Amino acid sequence: MQTIKFGTDGWRGIIADDFTFANVRRAASAIANYVLKHEDARRGLVVGYDTRFGSRMFAQAVAEVLAGAGIPVRLANDYTPTPALSFGVKHFNAAGGVMITSSHNPWNWNGVKYKAGYGGSARPAIIAAIEKELDAALPKSGTTAAIAETDFKQPYIAAIKKFADIDRIAGAGFKFLIDCMYGAGRGVLAGIFAERGIDFVEIRAQVNPLFPGINPEPIEPHVREAQEAVVREKCHGGFITDGDADRIGAVAEDGSYVDSHKIYSILLRWLLERKRWPGDVVRAFNTTKMLDRIAAQHGRKLHECGIGFKYICDLMLEQEILIGGEESGGIGITRHLPERDGILNALLLANVMAEEKRTLAELVRDLQKEYGEHYYARLDMHIPNDVKESAIARARNGVREIGGHKVLRVETLDGVKFFLDAPRGSAGRSAPPAESWLLLRASGTEPLLRVYSEAGSPGVVKELLSAAEAFVNERS
């Protein structure tokens, strides 16, 4: 049997290689066993799917396995964003949910995500319990439960419309670009805007499982078409969601890319200054430290956690958390759901623009002036596992300098993060210059090593990433 390994948010594989109907049924069987043993299976499970090749058929196979185990199933009647499926878990009082998606991965990947009964990413303990069931036999059920086709999008749309101030957005007179990246977010935000007469242009909303020319991840260079369209269509800002619409990226009116770190910072500042909702702040280990400065200025505790939204979700369920987010564009607001949501965050970003009467570029400039200049980039190194493991071993073994910059301190919460004595950028009105850091983190499921860097200037970030690449490729 091929190995099925659940990573930070479910199991992913290459279609027709390890992501086969046989393995999807094994994963579904493991989920069924988990639910039968640990949850109230009578509440049933919800099952959704994105626009990837075969997703509908894989979802049908999952539904049949679950129903065969006696677990009632609500199966999506259309391509569904992951946050809508997660909301469906709560809305229909289900025991949990299964989403067929590989999120931001290339076109030839697909995957299985499990959403727990609270409507968010499964906690690490739940994932571990499901993995233990992967090779177990499925209990025989006396009867096959029903599979009911269900619209998960409409209840979700109704909920997020109440969460944002649509009237204020409609009255602001802004024009927005919506880029769905050929994913499951197609038509959702556009439908909300169209209903209220908000001016918008929607691109890459057709179903094309090949995701032509891109990976459906809202980062550079895959956002180039959105950058060009914002300028061409004279929009005040653009919102980009990934393949299953739980992540967000954005584009300012001048065509510049606004990464998830700036989006999170803008939303956090607005929530603290305008909404004044209670709660702490959570960020993943690879996320901007600008968030630390914003939280500190407003007297909020900031929690740093491992990489993967399941760790953020853990904290959301255990403590009073206002908002949590990660580097990849996944940001969640607990009073909606302990779940990341690209569509809701796009709607809230439009809300901030309308309330502050500022474009995205103006909001970013003000962030930099207040909290210091922060620039960020990521390098994905697709390398053999032995090279990846060698680099991490050397990184853990007392590195004193990288690229000619002295290592000031090292943190190892998730990967190896070096804080470096590199040139610093401009200070903010209420904060000193940004620290320079470099993080090496190996994927546990792929021959991939990710390198992250933040500094006070784009030039230093680029230099640090180049130095890290040279370090990884060194042969000891």
N, C-alpha and C positions, 0 to 999 in steps of 0.2 A: 504494500500500500504506500502511496505517496504521502509525505508528511504534510499535514495541515497545521499551520502555526498562526495563531491569532496575534497580531501585532498591537500597535497603539490604539487601533480602532477597528478591530475585526480582522478577517482573513482576506488576503488578495492573492491573485495568481494570474498567470498568462492563459488566455482563452485557448482551449484545445490542447494545452500542455498539461498544467496541473489544475487549471480551472475547468473542470469537466463536469458533466451532469452527475457522474458517479461521485465525485468529491463534493459537489454541492449538496447532494442527497446525504452524504456522510455528515457534513456540517449541519444540515437541517435536522438530522437524526439526533446529533449531539445536543442541539438546542432543545429539541422536543424532550429528550431525557432530562435535561436540566430543569425545564419548566415543570414537568411532571413531578419531579422530586422536591423542588424548592419554591415553586410559585403556585398560585391558584389557577390551575390550567383551565378551569371552567370559564374564566374571564376571556380566554382565547388570546390569539396573537394577531397582530396586523403585519402585512407583508407589502412592501413597495419595491419599486424598481426605477432605474434611471434610463437614459437614452442610449446606453452602450449596446454593442452587438449582443443579441441574445438575452438581454436582461429580463424581458417579459417572460420568455420561456423558462429561464432559470428560476424566476419568482414563482411561476406556476408549479415547477417541480418541488420547490420548498413548501408551497402551500399543500401540495398533495401528500408529502411526507408528514407534515404536521397534522393534517386532517386525518390521515391514516392512523396516527397515534391517538386519535380521539380528541384533539385540540381544535376547537372552532377557529376559523380563519377569516379575517377580512382582507381581501386581496385588492390592491389598487386597480382602478379601472382605467388608469392613464399613467404616463410618466409622472413621477412624483418627486419633489425635492425631499432630501433627507429630513430637514427640519419640519416639513409638513407631516411626514410619516411619524416623527417623534412626537409631534403635537397630537397626532391621531392616537398614539398609545394612551395619552392622558384623556383626550376627549371621549374616546370609546371605552375607557376604563379597562384597557387590555392588560394582560399579564406582562406583555413586552412586545417587541417588534423586530422584524427582520427586513433589512434593506439590501437589495442587490445593487451594488455600485462599487466602483473602484475610485470614486471621487475625482482626484486630479491626475491620476496616472495616465500614461499613454493609451492610445486607442485599443491596443491588443490585450489590455488587462481588464479584469473584472473582479468583484469581491463580494463578501458577505459581511454586513455590519449587524451587530445585535444591539438593540435599544432596550433598556430595562423599563420596569413598570413606572418609574418616575418620569419617563419621557426624555432620557438622555443617554449618553454613552455608558456602556456597561462598566461598572467598577472593576478594578483588577481582580478582585475576589470572584466576581461573576464570570469573567473571562477564563480564569483558572478552572472554575468548576465546569464550564462548557468544554474546555479542552480535555478534561478527564473523561468525558463521555464520547470522545471521537471514535473510539474503537469498540464501544459497547453496543450490544444488540438493542434494537428498538422494541420496547414492550409491545406485545400484541394487544390491540384494542378490540373490544367486542363489536364496536360500531365505528363507522367512519363519520367524522364530524363534518359539518357544513362548511363550504367555502363561499363567502358572499362578496361579490364585487362591490367596492366602496370608493366613494370620492373623498379623498383625504385633503384635497386642496381647498375646497370651499370653507370648511370649518377653520382651517389654518389662516386663510386670507381674512376672514372675519375677525379673528383674534388679533392679528398684527395691525389691522386697520384701527382697532381700538387702542392699541399700544402707542401708536404715533399720532401726532396732530396733523391729520390730513388737511384740515381747513387751512392751517397756517402754511403748509407746503403749497396748496393750491393758490393761496393769495400772494405768494412771494414773487410770482412771475418768472421763475427760473425755468430754463429748458435743460432737460437731462438726457444723457445717453445711457442706454441699458444694453449691456453686452452679456449674453447668456452662455457664450462659449459652446454652443451646440448642446447645452446640458439641460437638466431637468427643471431649471428655473424659468424656462421659456414661457412667456406669456403671463407670468404671475405679477411681477411688479408693473409690467406694461398694462395689465388689466386694471390694476388699482389706479394708475395714473390716468388711463383713458376714461375711466368711470367719473373722475373728478375734473376732467378737462385740463390736466397738468401736461404741459408741452414736453414731448419726449421723442426720441428716435431709438428703435430697438434693432440691434444687429446680432448676427449669428444665433438666431432663434429657431432656425430650421433643424430638424432631426438629421444628423449625419454622424453615424457611429465611428467614422474615421477621423473625426475632429481635424479636418484638413489643415495641415501646416502647423498645428499647435499641439501641445498638451493642454487639456482643459484646466489649467491652473492659473489663477489671476495674478501672475507675476511676469516680469520682463523675461524673455522677449515676446511671450505669448499674448501680451496686451497691445501690441503695436497697432493692430487694426482699430482698437478702441481709441488709442491716442490720436490716430489720424482722423477718425470720425468725429471726435469731440471738436477738433479745430475746424474741420470741414463744415460741420453742421451748426457751428457757432453755439455750442452748448456751454452751460455754466459749470458743468461737472459730469463725470461719467461713473457708473457703477458696474462692476464686473463680478459675476458669480461663477464658481467653478462647476465641474461636471454634475455634482449633485446639489449644488447651491447652498452648501453650509459654510463656504468660505467667501471672503470678499476681498476685492482690490478696487482701486479707484483711479480716476484720471482727472487732473485739474483742467481748467478752461484753456490753459496754454498748451495742453498736450502732455504735460509732465506727469509721470507716474506717481501716485500716492500709495505707498506701501501700507501693509496691514498695521505696522507699528504706529504710523501717523494716524491712521483711522482709529485705532484703539485709543490713542492719546486724545484725539479730538472728542470721541464719545465719552471717555472717562471725565475729561474736564467739564463737558456739558452736563453730565449726570451729577457731578459734585457741585457745580456752581449754579446750575439752573434748576435741576430737579431736587437736589439735596436729599436724595434717597439714602437711607442708612446702609451700612455694610462695609466689609473689607474688600480689598482688591487682590486678585490673583493673576499672576503671569507665569508663563512657562520659562524654563531656564534659558532658552535661546531668544528671548524677547527683549525689546528695548528697555534700557534702564531709565528712559525718560518717564516711564510710568511710575517709577519709585519716587521721582521728584514731584510729580503731580500729586500722588497720594500723600506724601509727606507734607506738602504745602497745605493740604486740606485736613491734616490730622487723621488720615486713614491708615490703618495697618495694611502692609503689602505682604502677601505670601508668595514665595517663589516655589515652584513645584517642577517635577520631571516633565519631559516632553511627551505630549499626548493629552488630548482633552479629557480622557478618563481620570487623570489625576486632578485636573481642575474640577471636574464633576464631583469627585470624592469630597473636596473641600466645600463645594456648594451644598452638598447634602449634610455636612457635619457642622458647618458654621454659618454665620450670617455674612454672606458674600454678595456684594452688589454686582460685580462684573468680573469675568475671567476671560483670558485670551491667550493665544499662542501665535508664534511667528508665522504660521502658514495661512493666516487670515481667518482662523476660527475664533470667534468672539461670542460669548454667551452672557445674557443678562438673567439672573436667577429668577426674578419675579415673573418672567415670561416662562422660561424653561431652563433647567440645567443643561443646556445644549447650545452649540454654536449654530449661528443662523445668518447666512450671507444676505438673504432677502430682507429680513428684519433690520439688519445693520445698515443696509443701503437706504431703507426707508427712514431710519433714524438719522443717518447722515444728511439726507435731504431735509429732515426736520431741523437739524442744527443749522444748516445753511440758511433756512428760512427764518429761524428765530434770531440768529445773529446778524442776518442781512449781509452775509459774506459769501464769496465764492470759496471753493476748496483751496485754491492757491493762497487766498488771504488767510484762511484758517491755519494752514500749515506755516505760513510766515510768522504768524503771531505765536504759534507754539514755539518756534525756534527762538524768537526774541525773548520769550518769557523763561524758557527752561534750558536754553543753550542749544547750539546746533548739534543734531544727532543724525548721522547717516548710517545706512545699513545695507548689507548685501550678503548673498549666500552663494556658495559654489557647491554643486553636486558633482562628486567624483565617482564615476562608474569604474571601479577598479576590482581586480581579483581579491577574493577574501583574504588571501595570505598577505597581500600588500596592505589592505585595510587593517588587519589585526596587528601587523608589525608597526604601523604608524601609531595606533592607539597605545600599544605597549611602550613604544619609545616616548610618547607624550606623557605617559604616567611615570616615567622613570627619571624625573628631575631635570627637565629642560630649563636652561638658564636664560637663553635668548632665542628669539625668532626674528629672522630678517634684520638682524642688527639691533633689535630693540630688546632691552632688558625685561625679563619676566618679573613683575612686581609681586604677583601672588597667583595661586592656582585654585580653582574650584572644580569639584568632581561630582556634583549632584547628578548629572546625566551627561556623560561624555567628559571631555577635559577642556576647561575654559581657562585661557591665559589672559591676565590683565597686564598690559604692556606699557612701557615707558616710551610711548610714541607721541609725536606732536599733537597738541590738543587744539580744539577749535575755539570758537567764540563762546564766551559765557552768556548766560541769560540774565534777565532782570532779577530773577530770584534764584539763580542756580549757577554754580561754577561750571567750567567747561566739561564736556562729556568725557568719560573714561574711554580708553581704547581697549577693546578686548577681541579675542579670537577663540572660537569654540570648535573643537573637533568631535564629531559624534558619528559612530558607526551604526548603520542599520542592522537590526537583528534578524531581518528576513531577506535582505537583498545584498548583492555585491556592490554596496554603495556606501560612501563616506561623505557626510555633509560637513561643510565648513561654513561657519557663520562669523560675521565680523560687524562691529559697530565702532565708530570713531567720530571725531568732530569735523571731519571733512571727507568728501568722496574720494579724494586722492589717497588719503591714509587707508581707507577701507580697501581700496583696490590693491594698494601695496601689501597690506597684511594678508589678503587672500592669496596673492601671488607667492608670498613667503611661506604660507601654509601649504600651498600646492607643492612647492619645492621640498618642504619638509616631509610631506607624505610620500613623495616619490624617491626619497633618499634610500639607498640600500645599505643596511648596516652590515 
